[in-house]
Amino acid sequence: MGAIENSLDVVVMGGGLAGLTAANRAAEQGLSVVVLEQGTEAKYTCNTRYSGGLLHVAFKDVQASPVAITAAIGKHDHDYALTHAPLLAQESARAVEWLQSAGAQFEINGPFKFQRWIFAPMRPRIARLDWRGYGPDQLLERLRARLESQGARMRLGARVETLVIDNGRVRGVQVREQGQPTRYRARSVIIADGAGSWRLLTEWRQVLRASPWPRSLQQ
Ligand SMILES: Cc1cc2nc3c(=O)[nH]c(=O)nc-3n(C[C@H](O)[C@H](O)[C@H](O)COP(=O)(O)OP(=O)(O)OC[C@H]3O[C@@H](n4cnc5c(N)ncnc54)[C@H](O)[C@@H]3O)c2cc1C
């Protein structure tokens, strides 16, 4: 077993848009935070870099009324999304405002209102993998720089293997970093590994209880 790091407030698993946003918000609130990213290159690939970067909620403008957004989610989605619909509906406009304050730039993508928020410069609307330098890629760079300017760290080549659970509580993560096993201890772990999240959530479903209304997000 490798070294056990000093205890942190927050460990974030994954350096995509979700992970870097969460980490920046934690750092802004004065919490100690580290982002663990399995990719080894400075420009590690992830869904965010490949994405078109259009932000909407169930084809509603993020600034539409919470009632309209909640109703739109209800038409398109399943039970899990519905439990989170009120939170999404109330926070989507503020999330985009925060992204702007963190350096995101947007352009208009089409005639519909929900197409007002696409990261600039926009990726060409054809299927190819030239994501470098487009809006989502630029935003990840800015979020990482912003995080590090607040004294927080991002570790590349750090793959989270499992959670550390003690007495029924999450206490940190078990990581393979530069080929070596190690642990990060933390009061909170944010799982932001993109489509892979189901693996940990399934493995630890007896312990983890997803909160449909995490109050701390509203700070
Ligand atoms: C081609 C394409 C186009 C898209 N277009 C849009 C769009 O226009 N609008 C929209 O809203 N959505 C779009 N999406 C979806 C959107 O990209 C994703 O929903 C979003 O980027 C997910 O962000 P994330 O941070 O959750 O995940 P990701 O960006 O995938 O980041 C997850 C990170 O976690 C890391 N990771 C995974 N496992 C581990 C581990 N065990 N340990 C450490 N790190 C780990 C990964 O390496 C990755 O860097 C698109 C997706 C694709 C592929």
The ligand as a Tripos MOL2 file, in Angstrom:
@<TRIPOS>MOLECULE
LIG
   53    58     1     0     0
SMALL
NO_CHARGES

@<TRIPOS>ATOM
      1 C1        -19.7260   13.5910  -29.3200 C.3       1 LIG1
      2 C2        -20.4310   14.1200  -28.0920 C.ar      1 LIG1
      3 C3        -21.1940   15.2810  -28.2090 C.ar      1 LIG1
      4 C4        -21.8650   15.7730  -27.0830 C.ar      1 LIG1
      5 N1        -22.5490   16.9450  -27.1880 N.ar      1 LIG1
      6 C5        -23.1700   17.4640  -26.1050 C.ar      1 LIG1
      7 C6        -23.8370   18.7240  -26.1590 C.ar      1 LIG1
      8 O1        -23.8490   19.4080  -27.1650 O.2       1 LIG1
      9 N2        -24.4620   19.1720  -25.0350 N.ar      1 LIG1
     10 C7        -24.4410   18.4570  -23.8540 C.ar      1 LIG1
     11 O2        -25.0260   18.9110  -22.8550 O.2       1 LIG1
     12 N3        -23.8000   17.2630  -23.7780 N.ar      1 LIG1
     13 C8        -23.1630   16.7690  -24.8510 C.ar      1 LIG1
     14 N4        -22.4940   15.5850  -24.7580 N.ar      1 LIG1
     15 C9        -22.4870   14.9180  -23.4430 C.3       1 LIG1
     16 C10       -21.4660   15.6520  -22.5550 C.3       1 LIG1
     17 O3        -20.2420   15.7150  -23.2340 O.3       1 LIG1
     18 C11       -21.2980   14.9230  -21.2350 C.3       1 LIG1
     19 O4        -22.5470   14.7260  -20.6260 O.3       1 LIG1
     20 C12       -20.4220   15.7400  -20.2870 C.3       1 LIG1
     21 O5        -19.2420   16.2040  -20.9230 O.3       1 LIG1
     22 C13       -20.0660   14.8750  -19.1190 C.3       1 LIG1
     23 O6        -19.1360   15.5870  -18.3310 O.3       1 LIG1
     24 P1        -18.4770   14.8350  -17.1250 P.3       1 LIG1
     25 O7        -17.5490   15.7830  -16.4660 O.co2     1 LIG1
     26 O8        -19.5480   14.1860  -16.3140 O.co2     1 LIG1
     27 O9        -17.6870   13.6020  -17.8180 O.3       1 LIG1
     28 P2        -16.3650   13.5960  -18.7030 P.3       1 LIG1
     29 O10       -16.1810   14.8470  -19.4620 O.co2     1 LIG1
     30 O11       -16.3630   12.3010  -19.4470 O.co2     1 LIG1
     31 O12       -15.2320   13.5470  -17.6110 O.3       1 LIG1
     32 C14       -15.0400   12.4000  -16.8020 C.3       1 LIG1
     33 C15       -13.5620   12.3000  -16.4880 C.3       1 LIG1
     34 O13       -13.4070   11.3000  -15.5000 O.3       1 LIG1
     35 C16       -12.2210   10.5980  -15.7910 C.3       1 LIG1
     36 N5        -12.3240    9.2890  -15.1410 N.ar      1 LIG1
     37 C17       -13.1430    8.2630  -15.4700 C.ar      1 LIG1
     38 N6        -12.9530    7.2330  -14.6360 N.ar      1 LIG1
     39 C18       -12.0080    7.6390  -13.7630 C.ar      1 LIG1
     40 C19       -11.3760    7.0010  -12.6530 C.ar      1 LIG1
     41 N7        -11.7030    5.7450  -12.2770 N.pl3     1 LIG1
     42 N8        -10.4320    7.6870  -11.9560 N.ar      1 LIG1
     43 C20       -10.0910    8.9590  -12.3220 C.ar      1 LIG1
     44 N9        -10.6340    9.5980  -13.3820 N.ar      1 LIG1
     45 C21       -11.6030    8.9360  -14.0650 C.ar      1 LIG1
     46 C22       -12.2020   10.5040  -17.3020 C.3       1 LIG1
     47 O14       -10.8790   10.2370  -17.7880 O.3       1 LIG1
     48 C23       -12.7130   11.8880  -17.6810 C.3       1 LIG1
     49 O15       -11.6610   12.8200  -17.8700 O.3       1 LIG1
     50 C24       -21.7900   15.0810  -25.8420 C.ar      1 LIG1
     51 C25       -21.0100   13.9300  -25.7340 C.ar      1 LIG1
     52 C26       -20.3260   13.4540  -26.8390 C.ar      1 LIG1
     53 C27       -19.4600   12.2270  -26.6880 C.3       1 LIG1
@<TRIPOS>BOND
     1     1     2 1
     2     2     3 ar
     3     2    52 ar
     4     3     4 ar
     5     4     5 ar
     6     4    50 ar
     7     5     6 ar
     8     6     7 ar
     9     6    13 1
    10     7     8 2
    11     7     9 ar
    12     9    10 ar
    13    10    11 2
    14    10    12 ar
    15    12    13 ar
    16    13    14 ar
    17    14    15 1
    18    14    50 ar
    19    15    16 1
    20    16    17 1
    21    16    18 1
    22    18    19 1
    23    18    20 1
    24    20    21 1
    25    20    22 1
    26    22    23 1
    27    23    24 1
    28    24    25 2
    29    24    26 1
    30    24    27 1
    31    27    28 1
    32    28    29 2
    33    28    30 1
    34    28    31 1
    35    31    32 1
    36    32    33 1
    37    33    34 1
    38    33    48 1
    39    34    35 1
    40    35    36 1
    41    35    46 1
    42    36    37 ar
    43    36    45 ar
    44    37    38 ar
    45    38    39 ar
    46    39    40 ar
    47    39    45 ar
    48    40    41 1
    49    40    42 ar
    50    42    43 ar
    51    43    44 ar
    52    44    45 ar
    53    46    47 1
    54    46    48 1
    55    48    49 1
    56    50    51 ar
    57    51    52 ar
    58    52    53 1
@<TRIPOS>SUBSTRUCTURE
     1 LIG1         1 GROUP 0 **** ****
